Amino acid sequence: MERKFYPERIYLEKASKDFPLSRKVIRSLKDVPVEVIDDTDALIHEFSMGTDPIGAGKTILLLSRLRGSFIKPCPCTPEYIGCNYQIINTDLNCPYDCTYCILQQYLNNPLVTVHVNTPDLWSQLDEVLNHTKKTIRIGTGELGDSLVLDHITERSGELIEYFRKRDNAIFELKTKSVNIENLLEHDPPENVVIAWSLNSHEIALNEEKKAPDVDARIQAARSVSDRGYKIGFHFDPLVLYPGWEEGYLAVAESLLSTIDPKRIAWISFGSLRFPSSLKSVIRRRFPDARILCQELIKGKDGKFRYFKPLRLKMYRKILGYFQNWVTGGTPFYFCMESEEVWEKALKIKPRGEEEVEKLLCSPSR
C-alpha cells in the first residue's frame, strides 16, 4: 500500500486561514507544526534559494489562495493534435519525485500547495459550464496529483458531487496514487472517470520515485471499477530502454487480466518529451536517470523527444498488446502527436482537436 503523505510543516497564508478547507486540513494534520505567514512570495523565494528547493518543497504543505483562474486549457503545443481538454488546477506539486516531471522546471513554486479558496473554484466552474453548449472533458492532475492529498483535503468527493449535477461535462481525476478510500464512499456518477498514469515496472521503480508500484495502481483501478466508476489509463511518458518491449508487455498483460474493458473510458499514449530547460534539472537532481540515455532530438515544438520512426515503432508494438481492446471499441488516443503518427499507428486521421474531443465524449463512453 501507499505510504500516505504527511508534511513536516504547514505554512498557512494569513489571508487564507478562515477558508473551510484550511481549517479542515489543519484539523486533519493536528500534530504537524503550523506557521502563519503574511507573504507567500517571500516564502517561495526563501525555499528557492536552497540547494534542492524541489526536494525540500515536497516535505512542506502550503495553504494559500489561487489568485487567478482555476480552469485553463491543457497546454498542448499547437504543432501537434490536442483534444480540447480543460484543466482544473486545485493543487500544485506533489510528494512524488518523478525524474521526468516537467513541474521541476515549469513552476516557480516548489512547495506542495493546496489552493483553499474553493468558493472561487465553484463559481468559476459555474461560469464555464453554464455557458458551454457542448460536452467538455475537464479534469485535475496536470499540476499536481489528483488523489495523493485526498486523505487530507477530501477534495475528490466534493468534485464528484459537483460534477454529478453537470451533464455537459465529463470529469477526470488523474493520478498515480492508490489513495482511493474517499472515492469508494461515493456513488459513482456516469460522467466521472478515475484515471491512472502507468508505466513499465522498471520505469516506475527507477524514474517514478515515491510513487506506488504499477501493480498497486492497477489493483486500485480494479477496486474503483468494481465500485462502478469508469476508469482510464495514461501510458505517458513511454520510455525507450533495453527490454522495453517485454516491460510494457508485462503491464499490458496485467491490465488485460485484471480490468474489464467495458468500464474503460479511454487509454492515452505519449512518448517521453520535455523542454530543453528541463534537461539540466534532471541531470542535477537525478544523475543516474535512464531517461536521458537514449538519443533525443528537438521536435517541432522545441521539446526533446525520440525520432519519429522510434516513436512509431514503440506505439505500434504497445498498441498491438491491446489489439482486442482496440477492436472492441475502447477509445485510444495520443497526447501531443502529429497527424502522421495518428494515421500510421492508430489508423485514424483526426481533423483537429474537435474530432478527438468528439471521440472521447461519445455518449457510449
C-alpha positions in Angstrom: 0.0 0.0 0.0 1.0 3.6 -0.5 2.6 5.4 2.4 0.3 8.5 2.7 1.8 11.9 2.6 2.2 13.9 5.9 4.2 17.1 5.7 6.9 18.1 8.1 5.4 21.6 8.4 2.4 23.6 7.2 2.6 27.2 6.1 -0.7 29.0 6.3 -1.3 32.2 4.4 -2.8 34.6 6.9 -5.4 35.8 4.3 -6.5 32.1 3.8 -6.9 31.0 7.4 -10.7 31.3 7.5 -11.5 29.2 4.5 -13.2 25.9 5.5 -10.6 23.9 3.6 -7.8 25.5 5.6 -9.5 24.5 8.8 -10.2 21.0 7.6 -6.5 20.4 6.6 -5.2 21.7 9.9 -7.6 19.6 11.9 -6.6 16.5 9.8 -2.9 17.3 10.4 -3.2 18.4 14.1 0.2 17.1 15.0 2.0 19.0 12.2 3.5 22.4 13.1 1.7 25.3 11.5 3.3 28.7 10.8 1.1 31.6 9.7 2.7 33.8 7.1 1.8 37.1 5.5 3.7 36.8 2.2 3.7 33.6 0.2 6.0 35.1 -2.4 8.7 35.7 0.3 8.4 32.1 1.5 8.7 30.7 -2.0 11.7 32.9 -2.7 13.3 31.6 0.5 12.9 28.0 -0.5 14.0 28.6 -4.0 17.4 29.7 -2.7 18.2 26.3 -1.2 20.4 23.6 -2.8 17.4 21.4 -3.8 14.3 23.5 -3.5 12.2 20.9 -5.3 13.2 18.1 -3.0 12.7 20.3 0.1 9.4 21.6 -1.1 8.0 18.0 -1.2 8.1 17.9 2.6 6.1 21.1 3.1 2.4 21.9 2.7 1.4 25.5 1.8 -2.2 26.6 2.2 -3.0 29.6 0.1 -5.4 31.3 -2.3 -5.2 30.9 -6.0 -5.5 34.5 -7.3 -6.0 33.6 -10.9 -8.2 31.2 -12.7 -8.6 27.6 -11.6 -9.5 26.5 -15.1 -7.2 26.6 -18.1 -6.9 24.8 -21.4 -4.5 21.9 -21.4 -1.1 23.2 -22.6 -0.9 21.1 -25.8 1.5 22.7 -28.2 -0.2 23.9 -31.5 2.3 21.9 -33.6 0.6 18.7 -32.5 -3.0 17.4 -32.3 -4.8 18.2 -29.0 -8.1 17.1 -27.6 -9.7 20.3 -26.2 -9.1 19.1 -22.6 -9.6 21.6 -19.8 -7.5 21.6 -16.6 -8.6 22.4 -13.1 -5.6 23.4 -11.0 -6.7 22.9 -7.5 -3.2 21.9 -6.2 0.4 22.5 -7.2 3.2 19.9 -7.0 3.0 16.5 -5.2 5.1 14.4 -2.9 6.2 12.0 -5.7 9.5 12.8 -7.4 9.4 11.5 -11.0 12.7 12.2 -12.8 10.8 13.4 -16.0 8.3 15.7 -14.2 8.0 18.9 -16.1 6.9 20.7 -12.9 10.5 20.8 -11.8 11.1 23.4 -14.5 7.6 24.7 -15.2 6.6 26.1 -11.8 8.4 28.8 -9.8 6.8 27.4 -6.6 8.5 24.2 -5.3 6.1 23.7 -2.3 3.3 21.2 -2.2 0.4 23.7 -2.3 -3.3 23.4 -1.7 -5.5 26.3 -3.1 -8.1 26.7 -0.4 -10.4 29.3 -1.9 -12.9 26.6 -3.0 -15.8 29.1 -3.4 -13.9 30.7 -6.3 -13.5 27.3 -7.8 -17.2 26.6 -7.8 -18.1 30.0 -9.2 -15.5 29.7 -12.0 -16.8 26.2 -12.9 -20.4 27.5 -12.9 -19.3 30.3 -15.3 -17.7 27.9 -17.7 -20.3 25.2 -17.7 -23.3 27.5 -17.7 -22.1 28.9 -21.0 -21.0 25.7 -22.6 -23.4 24.1 -25.1 -21.3 21.1 -25.9 -20.0 18.3 -23.6 -16.4 19.1 -22.4 -13.7 17.0 -20.9 -12.3 18.6 -17.8 -10.1 17.2 -15.0 -7.5 17.6 -12.3 -4.0 16.1 -12.2 -1.9 18.4 -14.5 0.0 20.5 -11.9 -0.4 18.1 -9.0 -1.6 14.5 -8.5 -5.4 14.3 -8.1 -5.6 11.9 -5.1 -2.2 11.9 -3.3 -3.5 14.6 -0.9 -7.1 13.3 -0.7 -6.9 11.9 2.8 -6.1 15.4 3.9 -8.3 17.6 1.7 -11.1 15.2 0.8 -11.5 17.3 -2.3 -12.3 14.3 -4.6 -15.7 13.8 -3.0 -16.7 17.5 -3.4 -15.7 17.4 -7.1 -17.6 14.2 -7.7 -20.7 15.6 -6.2 -20.4 18.9 -8.1 -20.0 17.1 -11.5 -22.8 14.6 -10.7 -25.1 17.5 -11.5 -23.4 18.6 -14.7 -24.4 16.5 -17.6 -22.5 18.7 -20.1 -19.1 17.7 -18.6 -17.0 14.5 -18.4 -14.8 14.9 -15.3 -11.5 13.1 -14.8 -9.3 12.6 -11.7 -5.8 11.7 -13.0 -3.4 10.1 -10.5 -0.6 7.7 -9.7 -1.9 7.3 -6.2 -3.8 4.4 -4.6 -5.4 6.7 -2.1 -8.9 5.7 -3.1 -10.8 5.4 0.2 -12.9 8.6 -0.3 -13.8 7.6 -3.9 -15.3 4.3 -2.6 -17.6 6.2 -0.2 -19.5 7.9 -3.1 -21.9 6.5 -5.6 -20.2 6.8 -9.0 -21.7 9.2 -11.5 -21.6 8.1 -15.1 -19.7 11.2 -16.1 -16.8 10.8 -13.7 -13.6 9.0 -14.8 -10.8 7.9 -12.4 -7.6 7.6 -14.5 -4.2 6.2 -13.7 -0.8 7.1 -15.1 1.0 3.8 -15.9 4.5 2.8 -17.0 6.6 -0.3 -17.1 7.7 -1.8 -13.8 11.3 -0.8 -14.5 10.5 2.8 -15.3 8.1 3.1 -12.3 10.8 1.8 -10.0 13.7 3.8 -11.3 12.0 7.0 -12.6 8.8 7.5 -10.6 10.3 7.8 -7.1 8.0 7.6 -4.1 5.0 6.7 -6.3 3.1 3.4 -5.8 4.2 0.4 -7.9 2.4 -0.4 -11.1 0.6 -3.5 -9.7 -0.8 -1.4 -6.8 -2.2 1.2 -9.2 -3.8 -1.5 -11.4 -5.4 -3.1 -8.3 -6.7 0.3 -7.2 -8.2 0.8 -10.6 -9.9 -2.6 -10.3 -11.3 -1.6 -6.9 -12.7 1.7 -8.2 -14.0 0.0 -11.3 -15.8 -2.7 -9.2 -17.4 0.1 -7.2 -18.9 1.3 -10.5 -16.6 4.1 -11.7 -15.4 4.4 -15.3 -11.7 4.3 -15.4 -8.9 5.4 -17.7 -5.2 4.9 -18.2 -2.4 7.1 -19.5 0.8 5.5 -20.7 2.7 8.7 -20.7 5.6 9.1 -20.9 6.5 5.9 -22.7 10.3 5.4 -22.4 12.7 3.5 -24.6 15.2 1.4 -22.6 16.8 -2.1 -23.1 14.0 -4.5 -22.6 11.1 -2.0 -23.1 9.1 -4.4 -25.2 8.9 -7.0 -22.5 8.5 -4.4 -19.8 5.4 -2.8 -21.4 4.0 -6.3 -22.4 4.0 -7.3 -18.7 2.0 -4.3 -17.8 -0.4 -4.8 -20.7 -0.9 -8.5 -19.6 -1.6 -7.4 -16.1 -4.3 -4.9 -17.3 -5.8 -7.4 -19.6 -6.2 -10.0 -16.9 -7.4 -7.5 -14.2 -9.6 -4.8 -15.8 -13.0 -5.2 -17.5 -12.6 -3.2 -20.8 -16.3 -2.3 -20.7 -15.5 0.0 -17.7 -12.7 1.9 -19.6 -13.4 5.4 -20.8 -10.2 5.8 -22.7 -6.5 5.0 -22.9 -3.9 7.5 -24.0 -0.3 7.1 -25.1 2.5 9.7 -25.2 6.3 9.3 -25.7 8.9 11.0 -23.5 9.2 14.7 -24.2 10.4 17.7 -22.3 11.6 21.2 -22.9 15.4 21.8 -23.2 15.5 23.7 -20.0 14.4 20.6 -18.0 17.4 18.6 -19.2 19.9 20.3 -16.8 17.5 20.0 -13.9 17.2 16.2 -14.5 21.0 15.8 -14.7 21.5 17.8 -11.5 18.8 16.1 -9.4 18.9 12.6 -10.9 22.4 11.9 -12.4 21.6 8.2 -12.9 18.3 8.8 -14.6 17.8 6.4 -17.6 15.5 8.7 -19.5 18.5 10.7 -20.8 20.4 7.7 -22.1 18.5 7.4 -25.5 19.2 9.8 -28.3 16.7 12.7 -28.4 16.0 15.4 -31.0 14.1 18.7 -30.8 10.6 18.3 -32.2 8.5 20.9 -34.0 7.6 22.4 -30.6 11.2 22.7 -29.4 10.8 19.8 -26.9 13.2 16.9 -26.8 11.7 13.7 -28.0 12.5 10.4 -29.8 12.9 10.2 -33.5 9.6 9.7 -35.2 10.5 6.2 -36.5 11.3 5.1 -33.0 8.1 6.6 -31.6 6.1 4.8 -34.3 7.8 1.5 -33.5 7.1 1.9 -29.9 3.4 2.9 -30.4 2.7 0.1 -32.8 4.3 -2.5 -30.6 2.4 -1.5 -27.5 -0.9 -0.9 -29.2 -0.5 -4.5 -30.5 -0.6 -5.7 -26.9 -4.1 -4.2 -26.6 -5.4 -5.4 -30.0 -8.5 -7.0 -28.6 -9.4 -3.8 -26.7 -8.7 -1.7 -29.8 -11.0 -3.7 -32.0 -13.6 -3.9 -29.1 -14.2 -0.1 -29.2 -12.1 1.2 -26.3 -11.0 4.7 -27.4 -7.2 5.1 -27.8 -5.6 8.4 -28.4 -2.2 10.1 -28.5 -1.0 13.1 -26.4 0.9 15.7 -28.3 1.5 13.7 -31.5 1.3 14.7 -35.2 -1.4 13.8 -37.7 1.1 11.5 -39.4 1.7 9.5 -36.2 -2.0 9.1 -35.6 -2.6 7.8 -39.1 0.4 5.4 -39.2 0.0 4.0 -35.7 -3.8 4.1 -34.9 -5.1 4.2 -38.5 -7.1 7.3 -37.6 -6.6 10.7 -39.2 -8.4 13.2 -36.9 -9.2 16.6 -38.4 -8.1 18.6 -35.4 -8.8 18.6 -31.7 -12.6 18.9 -32.1 -12.7 15.4 -33.7 -10.6 13.9 -30.9 -12.8 15.6 -28.4 -15.9 14.1 -30.1 -14.3 10.6 -30.0 -13.7 10.8 -26.3 -17.0 12.5 -25.4 -19.1 9.9 -27.2 -22.3 9.1 -25.2 -21.4 5.4 -25.3 -18.4 6.2 -23.1 
